[in-house]
Amino acid sequence: MKILVTGSQGYIGTILANCLAEKGYDVIGLDTGYYKDCNIIEPTSEIHTIEKDIRDVTPEDLKSVDAVLHLSALSNDPLGFLNAKLTMDINFEASIRLASIAKQVGVKKFILASSCSGYGINNTGIVDENSSLNPLTAYAKSKALAEQEISKLSSRSFTTVFFRSATVYGFASRLRFDLVVNNLVGVSIATGKILVKSDGTPWRPVIHIEDDCSAFLLAIEADDDSVNNKIYNVGSTDENYQIKDIANTIKKHVNCDIEFQNQDIDNRSYRVNCGKIKKELKFKTEWSLDEGIKDLVKNFKGIELDFDKFNSRKYTRVKQIKHLIETNKLDQQLRWVN
């Protein structure tokens, strides 16, 4: 089975592509390379990668491909704040175009990496796949719209699956510090203090990167008819936490104080029910938050994480993109200058 992974040089993509290859799949990556020099450690292996902007994919790129795992995106809210139109162009318009080409050339399965961030603020209790979306940011809106439009392409011969992943965390070669658990653990090691930029009350579902990748494997292996045009929250219902709970769990493993800064820069708050993926795909997470934090602490100490490394543009998406623009490597449309 030949699988194309878009965003294969990203935080999740590098891990997922290698997991698929280890399972014996014929894996091809596709990535424009914004983060290819952003390794905090050297990756264990690399797969063959088509170096191309997702906006420029052609039918030839998908030749003989059986399944597409579409991770490629401007991948968080700060990038959306930087340029909301580009977020929509890349995360929504280019995704629809990719799915249309995939269907045209005979790809059998298309799995979109969506996000639980589309739930936005939800104070009605725990949400599931039937709950209404309330996307607050360009990133969340682009993912919600991509789900809606790609679902219209679904057919007996073109299986579409939509994975709304919880907030991912965990150590990887192309680490990100702009994800809540990674950020709070990283700052605790780098500064000796857990800095929470809110009052700590918002809720988040979280999932370890290895568990997130294992869910994609289950979707690839699932019978097409059983998953066709379905949405799954990816995570564990037991792994919903308030930010203050995450901070207190970190404090168990790092001897430091917690400082709540009450900046209210992120007003999203939602708890997610992940029973559907557990029931239908037999998905079970292997990592608890406590175990994941303990592993992050060990790895951050192993690489001697300090503030300069933690604050590096390499590990925060919006900083890296701004750097590429300011050094004239990318133009204002986020296309390579040379």
C-alpha positions in Angstrom: 0.0 0.0 0.0 1.4 3.4 -1.1 0.7 6.2 1.3 1.4 9.9 0.8 1.9 11.9 4.0 1.6 15.7 3.5 3.4 17.8 6.1 5.9 14.9 6.5 8.6 17.2 7.8 6.6 18.6 10.6 6.3 17.8 14.3 3.7 14.9 13.8 4.6 14.1 10.2 8.1 13.0 10.9 6.9 10.5 13.5 3.9 9.3 11.6 5.8 8.8 8.3 8.4 6.7 10.1 5.7 4.7 12.0 4.1 3.8 8.6 7.4 2.8 7.1 8.2 0.6 10.0 4.8 -1.1 9.5 5.9 -2.0 5.9 3.9 0.6 4.0 5.4 2.4 1.0 5.6 5.9 2.3 6.1 9.2 0.4 6.3 12.5 2.0 5.2 15.9 0.6 6.4 19.1 2.4 7.5 22.6 1.4 10.3 22.5 4.0 9.5 25.5 6.2 10.8 23.5 9.2 13.4 21.2 7.7 16.3 22.8 9.7 14.3 22.8 12.9 15.6 19.7 14.6 16.1 19.7 18.3 17.7 16.2 17.8 18.5 14.5 14.6 15.6 12.4 13.2 16.1 8.7 13.3 15.4 8.3 9.6 14.0 10.2 6.6 11.6 9.1 4.0 11.6 10.1 0.3 9.9 13.5 0.2 8.5 15.6 -2.6 9.6 19.1 -1.8 6.6 21.1 -2.9 4.1 23.6 -1.6 0.7 22.0 -0.9 -0.8 24.7 -3.1 1.1 23.4 -6.2 0.3 19.6 -6.0 -0.4 18.0 -9.4 -2.0 14.7 -10.4 1.5 13.3 -11.1 2.4 13.7 -7.4 -0.4 11.4 -6.4 0.3 8.8 -9.1 -0.3 5.2 -7.8 -1.0 6.5 -4.3 -3.6 4.4 -2.4 -4.1 6.7 0.6 -3.4 10.3 1.6 -2.8 11.4 5.2 -3.2 15.1 5.0 -1.3 16.8 7.8 0.1 19.8 5.9 -1.2 23.2 7.2 -0.3 26.5 8.8 -0.5 24.7 12.0 -1.7 27.0 14.8 -3.5 30.1 15.9 -0.6 32.5 16.0 0.1 31.8 12.3 -3.5 32.5 11.6 -3.3 35.8 13.4 -0.2 36.6 11.2 -2.2 36.2 8.0 -5.8 34.8 8.2 -6.2 34.8 4.4 -3.1 32.6 3.9 -4.3 30.3 6.6 -7.6 29.9 4.7 -5.8 29.5 1.3 -3.5 26.8 2.5 -5.6 25.0 5.1 -8.9 25.2 3.3 -8.6 25.9 -0.4 -5.4 23.8 -1.0 -6.9 21.0 1.0 -10.1 20.9 -1.1 -7.9 21.0 -4.2 -5.7 18.1 -3.0 -8.7 16.0 -2.1 -10.3 16.7 -5.5 -7.1 15.6 -7.3 -6.8 12.5 -5.1 -10.3 11.5 -6.1 -9.7 12.2 -9.7 -6.6 10.0 -9.9 -8.1 7.1 -8.0 -6.8 7.4 -4.4 -8.9 5.2 -2.3 -8.7 6.8 1.1 -8.2 10.4 2.3 -7.7 11.2 6.0 -7.7 14.8 7.0 -5.9 15.8 10.2 -8.4 18.2 11.6 -8.6 19.6 15.2 -10.6 19.7 18.3 -10.0 23.5 18.3 -13.1 23.8 16.2 -15.1 23.4 19.4 -13.8 26.7 20.6 -15.7 27.7 23.7 -18.1 25.2 25.0 -19.6 25.5 28.4 -22.4 23.0 28.0 -20.3 20.0 29.2 -18.4 17.5 27.2 -18.7 17.6 23.4 -18.7 14.8 20.9 -18.6 14.6 17.1 -22.3 15.6 16.9 -21.8 18.8 18.9 -22.0 22.1 17.1 -18.6 23.7 16.2 -17.7 27.2 17.4 -14.4 27.9 15.8 -12.8 31.2 17.1 -9.7 31.5 15.0 -8.7 31.4 11.3 -6.9 28.1 12.0 -10.0 26.5 13.6 -12.3 27.9 10.9 -10.1 26.6 8.1 -10.2 23.1 9.5 -14.0 23.1 10.1 -14.6 24.3 6.5 -12.2 21.8 5.1 -14.1 19.0 6.8 -17.4 20.2 5.4 -16.2 20.5 1.8 -14.1 17.4 1.6 -17.0 15.3 3.0 -18.9 16.2 -0.1 -16.3 14.3 -2.2 -16.9 11.1 -0.3 -18.1 8.1 -2.4 -18.0 4.3 -2.5 -14.7 4.6 -4.2 -13.3 7.6 -2.3 -13.3 7.1 1.5 -12.9 10.3 3.5 -12.1 10.3 7.3 -11.8 13.3 9.6 -9.6 13.2 12.6 -10.2 15.9 15.2 -7.1 15.4 17.3 -6.8 16.6 20.8 -3.8 19.0 21.6 -0.7 16.9 20.8 2.4 16.8 23.1 5.5 14.7 23.4 9.1 14.7 22.5 10.1 14.5 18.8 13.0 15.6 16.6 11.0 18.6 15.2 9.7 19.6 18.6 7.2 22.4 19.0 7.1 24.6 22.1 3.9 26.4 21.0 1.7 23.5 22.2 0.5 23.8 25.8 2.0 20.7 27.5 5.3 21.0 25.6 5.4 24.7 26.4 4.7 24.4 30.1 7.2 21.6 30.6 9.8 23.4 28.5 9.5 26.7 30.4 9.7 24.9 33.7 13.0 23.3 32.8 14.4 26.4 31.0 13.5 28.9 33.7 12.7 27.0 36.9 9.1 28.4 36.8 5.8 27.3 35.3 4.4 30.3 33.5 0.7 30.0 32.8 -0.6 32.8 30.6 -4.1 32.6 31.9 -6.0 31.9 35.2 -5.5 28.2 34.4 -9.2 27.4 34.3 -9.7 26.6 30.5 -10.1 22.9 29.6 -8.1 21.1 26.9 -8.1 17.5 25.7 -4.5 16.3 25.2 -2.9 13.4 23.4 0.7 12.1 23.2 2.2 12.2 19.8 2.8 8.5 19.7 -0.9 7.8 20.5 -2.0 10.3 17.8 0.1 8.5 15.2 -1.2 5.1 16.2 -4.8 6.4 15.6 -3.8 7.2 12.0 -2.5 3.7 11.6 -5.9 2.3 12.7 -7.7 4.5 10.2 -5.5 3.3 7.4 -6.1 -0.4 8.3 -9.9 0.1 8.9 -12.4 -1.3 6.3 -13.2 1.6 4.0 -17.0 1.3 4.4 -16.8 1.3 8.2 -15.1 4.7 8.4 -16.3 6.4 5.2 -17.2 10.1 5.7 -16.9 9.8 9.5 -15.5 12.3 12.0 -13.5 11.0 15.1 -12.3 12.9 18.1 -8.8 11.5 18.6 -7.8 11.2 22.2 -9.1 9.7 25.4 -12.1 11.0 27.3 -10.1 10.6 30.5 -7.4 13.0 29.2 -9.2 16.3 29.5 -7.5 18.7 31.8 -7.7 22.3 33.0 -4.5 24.2 32.3 -3.9 24.4 36.1 -4.1 20.6 36.3 -1.4 20.3 33.7 0.7 22.8 35.6 0.3 20.9 38.9 1.2 17.6 37.2 4.4 19.2 35.9 5.1 20.4 39.4 5.2 16.8 40.6 8.2 16.2 38.3 9.9 19.6 38.4 10.7 21.4 41.6 9.4 24.8 40.7 6.6 27.3 41.4 3.6 28.1 39.2 2.8 31.6 38.2 -0.6 32.5 36.7 -0.3 35.6 34.6 -4.0 36.0 33.8 -3.4 37.5 30.4 -6.4 35.8 28.9 -4.7 35.5 25.5 -6.5 32.3 24.7 -10.2 31.9 25.7 -10.8 28.5 24.2 -12.2 26.0 26.6 -13.7 22.6 25.8 -13.8 19.0 27.0 -14.1 16.2 24.4 -15.7 12.8 24.4 -13.5 10.3 22.5 -15.8 7.3 22.9 -16.6 6.9 19.2 -13.0 6.2 18.1 -12.6 3.8 21.1 -15.7 1.9 20.2 -15.4 1.8 16.4 -11.7 1.6 15.8 -10.8 0.0 19.1 -8.4 2.9 19.8 -6.8 3.1 23.2 -4.2 5.6 24.3 -1.0 4.2 25.9 0.3 7.4 27.4 -1.2 9.2 30.4 -0.5 12.9 30.9 1.6 12.1 34.0 3.7 9.6 32.1 4.1 11.9 29.1 5.2 14.8 31.3 7.7 12.6 33.0 9.1 11.6 29.6 9.4 15.2 28.4 11.2 16.2 31.6 13.7 13.4 31.1 14.3 14.3 27.4 14.5 18.1 28.1 17.1 17.5 30.8 18.9 15.1 28.4 19.3 17.8 25.7 20.2 20.3 28.4 17.3 22.6 27.6 18.0 26.2 28.5 16.1 29.4 27.8 17.9 30.2 24.6 17.0 26.9 23.1 13.5 27.0 24.5 13.0 30.5 23.0 14.6 29.6 19.6 12.6 30.5 16.5 13.1 26.8 15.4 10.6 25.4 17.9 7.8 28.0 17.6 6.0 28.0 14.2 5.2 31.7 14.0 8.8 32.7 14.9 10.2 30.4 12.2 7.9 31.7 9.5 8.6 35.3 10.5 12.4 34.5 10.3 12.1 33.1 6.8 10.2 36.2 5.7 12.6 38.6 7.4 15.6 36.9 5.8 14.0 37.0 2.4 13.7 33.3 2.0 9.9 33.4 1.9 7.8 36.1 0.3 4.6 37.5 1.8 2.6 34.7 0.3 4.8 32.2 2.1 6.4 31.0 -1.2 10.1 30.4 -1.4 12.0 33.3 -3.0 14.7 31.1 -4.6 
